[in-house]
Amino acid sequence: MKLSIDTTNKTIQVEGQVNLLEFTEALERMFPKGLWKTFKLETNTVVVWSNPVQIYPYYPYYPWWTTTTPVLTTSGTYTLTGEEQTSWTLASGVYNVEI
């Protein structure tokens, strides 16, 4: 499944046919708490691919999420350890994703 996700305009483009169950499950993983429901699905479009992000099932990091409150660890490095310790927001941009 190939997607182009525009977090600035809140649109998702799909290249080719996709299974609806797989598509909605992927959206739930990438945009928790139903945030994907605020996006619009664009159809009959041609997706221009540049620097695609390869997403594997249960991928731990999505580049369109950023945090405003990193946590300083005891080793002196910053880590992102969870929703209760960080403030997550969508980063603006267009992300080409292959799942």
ChimeraX commands (.cxc) that place a marker at each C-alpha (Angstrom):
marker #1 position 0.00,0.00,0.00 radius 0.5
marker #1 position 1.42,3.37,-1.01 radius 0.5
marker #1 position 0.16,6.56,0.64 radius 0.5
marker #1 position 1.01,10.24,0.49 radius 0.5
marker #1 position 0.17,11.93,3.79 radius 0.5
marker #1 position -0.02,15.72,3.88 radius 0.5
marker #1 position -0.23,16.80,7.52 radius 0.5
marker #1 position -0.40,20.48,6.62 radius 0.5
marker #1 position -3.57,20.20,4.51 radius 0.5
marker #1 position -4.74,17.04,6.33 radius 0.5
marker #1 position -5.11,14.95,3.19 radius 0.5
marker #1 position -4.22,11.36,2.33 radius 0.5
marker #1 position -3.70,10.12,-1.22 radius 0.5
marker #1 position -3.70,6.42,-2.07 radius 0.5
marker #1 position -1.91,4.93,-5.04 radius 0.5
marker #1 position -3.78,2.00,-6.58 radius 0.5
marker #1 position -6.29,-0.24,-4.91 radius 0.5
marker #1 position -6.16,-1.00,-1.18 radius 0.5
marker #1 position -8.03,-3.35,1.11 radius 0.5
marker #1 position -10.26,-1.18,3.31 radius 0.5
marker #1 position -9.59,-3.23,6.46 radius 0.5
marker #1 position -5.81,-3.01,6.00 radius 0.5
marker #1 position -6.11,0.70,5.18 radius 0.5
marker #1 position -8.12,1.58,8.30 radius 0.5
marker #1 position -5.89,-0.58,10.52 radius 0.5
marker #1 position -2.82,1.23,9.16 radius 0.5
marker #1 position -4.46,4.60,9.79 radius 0.5
marker #1 position -5.24,3.61,13.39 radius 0.5
marker #1 position -1.57,2.69,13.96 radius 0.5
marker #1 position -0.21,5.85,12.33 radius 0.5
marker #1 position -2.79,8.27,13.77 radius 0.5
marker #1 position -3.98,7.01,17.18 radius 0.5
marker #1 position -7.13,8.12,18.97 radius 0.5
marker #1 position -9.03,8.56,15.69 radius 0.5
marker #1 position -6.98,11.54,14.51 radius 0.5
marker #1 position -7.04,10.06,10.99 radius 0.5
marker #1 position -10.77,10.84,10.88 radius 0.5
marker #1 position -9.91,14.55,10.55 radius 0.5
marker #1 position -8.07,13.89,7.26 radius 0.5
marker #1 position -9.64,13.89,3.79 radius 0.5
marker #1 position -9.03,11.08,1.31 radius 0.5
marker #1 position -8.11,12.35,-2.14 radius 0.5
marker #1 position -9.01,10.07,-5.02 radius 0.5
marker #1 position -8.25,10.07,-8.74 radius 0.5
marker #1 position -4.81,11.58,-8.09 radius 0.5
marker #1 position -1.27,10.75,-9.12 radius 0.5
marker #1 position 1.10,10.52,-6.17 radius 0.5
marker #1 position 4.53,12.03,-6.80 radius 0.5
marker #1 position 7.03,9.86,-4.90 radius 0.5
marker #1 position 10.13,11.37,-3.28 radius 0.5
marker #1 position 12.04,9.99,-0.29 radius 0.5
marker #1 position 9.44,7.37,0.68 radius 0.5
marker #1 position 9.25,6.18,4.28 radius 0.5
marker #1 position 9.05,2.39,4.55 radius 0.5
marker #1 position 6.57,1.48,7.28 radius 0.5
marker #1 position 6.58,-2.04,8.68 radius 0.5
marker #1 position 3.79,-3.48,10.84 radius 0.5
marker #1 position 3.99,-1.95,14.33 radius 0.5
marker #1 position 6.71,0.48,13.27 radius 0.5
marker #1 position 7.78,2.35,16.44 radius 0.5
marker #1 position 8.42,5.75,14.85 radius 0.5
marker #1 position 6.42,7.86,12.43 radius 0.5
marker #1 position 8.18,10.97,11.06 radius 0.5
marker #1 position 5.02,13.11,11.09 radius 0.5
marker #1 position 4.91,13.07,14.91 radius 0.5
marker #1 position 7.07,15.45,16.89 radius 0.5
marker #1 position 7.29,16.25,20.56 radius 0.5
marker #1 position 7.58,19.54,22.33 radius 0.5
marker #1 position 8.70,18.02,25.64 radius 0.5
marker #1 position 11.62,15.58,25.29 radius 0.5
marker #1 position 12.65,13.73,28.43 radius 0.5
marker #1 position 16.24,14.04,29.70 radius 0.5
marker #1 position 17.57,10.62,30.72 radius 0.5
marker #1 position 20.13,9.90,33.44 radius 0.5
marker #1 position 22.80,9.42,30.73 radius 0.5
marker #1 position 22.27,13.01,29.58 radius 0.5
marker #1 position 20.49,12.16,26.32 radius 0.5
marker #1 position 16.97,13.03,25.28 radius 0.5
marker #1 position 14.45,10.29,24.70 radius 0.5
marker #1 position 10.79,10.14,23.78 radius 0.5
marker #1 position 9.27,7.62,26.13 radius 0.5
marker #1 position 5.53,7.92,26.06 radius 0.5
marker #1 position 2.42,9.99,25.90 radius 0.5
marker #1 position 2.33,10.65,29.63 radius 0.5
marker #1 position 5.79,12.27,29.53 radius 0.5
marker #1 position 5.70,14.06,26.20 radius 0.5
marker #1 position 3.44,16.39,24.28 radius 0.5
marker #1 position 3.00,14.96,20.76 radius 0.5
marker #1 position 1.96,17.08,17.78 radius 0.5
marker #1 position 1.77,16.58,14.04 radius 0.5
marker #1 position 4.78,17.89,12.12 radius 0.5
marker #1 position 3.87,19.83,8.97 radius 0.5
marker #1 position 4.82,18.28,5.68 radius 0.5
marker #1 position 4.11,15.68,3.02 radius 0.5
marker #1 position 5.18,12.10,3.78 radius 0.5
marker #1 position 5.26,9.33,1.18 radius 0.5
marker #1 position 4.62,6.01,2.90 radius 0.5
marker #1 position 4.85,2.44,1.72 radius 0.5
marker #1 position 3.30,-0.13,4.03 radius 0.5
marker link #1:1,2 radius 0.2
marker link #1:2,3 radius 0.2
marker link #1:3,4 radius 0.2
marker link #1:4,5 radius 0.2
marker link #1:5,6 radius 0.2
marker link #1:6,7 radius 0.2
marker link #1:7,8 radius 0.2
marker link #1:8,9 radius 0.2
marker link #1:9,10 radius 0.2
marker link #1:10,11 radius 0.2
marker link #1:11,12 radius 0.2
marker link #1:12,13 radius 0.2
marker link #1:13,14 radius 0.2
marker link #1:14,15 radius 0.2
marker link #1:15,16 radius 0.2
marker link #1:16,17 radius 0.2
marker link #1:17,18 radius 0.2
marker link #1:18,19 radius 0.2
marker link #1:19,20 radius 0.2
marker link #1:20,21 radius 0.2
marker link #1:21,22 radius 0.2
marker link #1:22,23 radius 0.2
marker link #1:23,24 radius 0.2
marker link #1:24,25 radius 0.2
marker link #1:25,26 radius 0.2
marker link #1:26,27 radius 0.2
marker link #1:27,28 radius 0.2
marker link #1:28,29 radius 0.2
marker link #1:29,30 radius 0.2
marker link #1:30,31 radius 0.2
marker link #1:31,32 radius 0.2
marker link #1:32,33 radius 0.2
marker link #1:33,34 radius 0.2
marker link #1:34,35 radius 0.2
marker link #1:35,36 radius 0.2
marker link #1:36,37 radius 0.2
marker link #1:37,38 radius 0.2
marker link #1:38,39 radius 0.2
marker link #1:39,40 radius 0.2
marker link #1:40,41 radius 0.2
marker link #1:41,42 radius 0.2
marker link #1:42,43 radius 0.2
marker link #1:43,44 radius 0.2
marker link #1:44,45 radius 0.2
marker link #1:45,46 radius 0.2
marker link #1:46,47 radius 0.2
marker link #1:47,48 radius 0.2
marker link #1:48,49 radius 0.2
marker link #1:49,50 radius 0.2
marker link #1:50,51 radius 0.2
marker link #1:51,52 radius 0.2
marker link #1:52,53 radius 0.2
marker link #1:53,54 radius 0.2
marker link #1:54,55 radius 0.2
marker link #1:55,56 radius 0.2
marker link #1:56,57 radius 0.2
marker link #1:57,58 radius 0.2
marker link #1:58,59 radius 0.2
marker link #1:59,60 radius 0.2
marker link #1:60,61 radius 0.2
marker link #1:61,62 radius 0.2
marker link #1:62,63 radius 0.2
marker link #1:63,64 radius 0.2
marker link #1:64,65 radius 0.2
marker link #1:65,66 radius 0.2
marker link #1:66,67 radius 0.2
marker link #1:67,68 radius 0.2
marker link #1:68,69 radius 0.2
marker link #1:69,70 radius 0.2
marker link #1:70,71 radius 0.2
marker link #1:71,72 radius 0.2
marker link #1:72,73 radius 0.2
marker link #1:73,74 radius 0.2
marker link #1:74,75 radius 0.2
marker link #1:75,76 radius 0.2
marker link #1:76,77 radius 0.2
marker link #1:77,78 radius 0.2
marker link #1:78,79 radius 0.2
marker link #1:79,80 radius 0.2
marker link #1:80,81 radius 0.2
marker link #1:81,82 radius 0.2
marker link #1:82,83 radius 0.2
marker link #1:83,84 radius 0.2
marker link #1:84,85 radius 0.2
marker link #1:85,86 radius 0.2
marker link #1:86,87 radius 0.2
marker link #1:87,88 radius 0.2
marker link #1:88,89 radius 0.2
marker link #1:89,90 radius 0.2
marker link #1:90,91 radius 0.2
marker link #1:91,92 radius 0.2
marker link #1:92,93 radius 0.2
marker link #1:93,94 radius 0.2
marker link #1:94,95 radius 0.2
marker link #1:95,96 radius 0.2
marker link #1:96,97 radius 0.2
marker link #1:97,98 radius 0.2
marker link #1:98,99 radius 0.2
view
